[in-house]
Amino acid sequence: MPSITLAIACLLIVTLGYASVCAVSPFGNCRRCSGVGFATKTDRQGRIKRGKRCRRCKGYGKRIRVGRHLYNLCARTHREGTR
């Protein structure tokens, strides 16, 4: 029985931690371009040069977190339902 309460407490701590991260910083780095906004290439001499713009983040280098996206959907539904 104590292991179940410990598991619930750990899950609650993780959930509240993620919710606080989404509230403080709703945007994270793009996973595809690592927050750079474009792909990196190397030329024939091996020097790094700028590639094409990232299609996933459209060159911004940021993405909205899943938790913040869900919060925005719920808030929009609530706002439109109470008009």
Residue pairs with C-beta under 8 A, 6 or more apart in sequence:
18 67
19 67
21 65
21 67
22 65
22 67
22 68
22 71
23 68
25 65
26 64
26 65
26 68
27 62
27 63
27 64
27 65
27 68
28 62
28 63
28 64
28 65
29 35
29 61
29 62
29 63
30 37
30 54
30 56
30 57
30 60
30 61
30 62
30 63
31 56
31 63
32 54
32 56
32 57
33 39
33 54
33 56
33 57
33 61
35 61
35 62
36 54
36 61
37 53
37 54
37 57
37 59
37 60
37 61
38 50
38 51
38 52
38 53
38 54
38 59
39 51
39 52
39 54
40 48
40 49
40 50
40 51
41 48
41 49
41 50
41 51
42 48
42 49
43 49
53 59
54 61
56 63
57 63
64 72
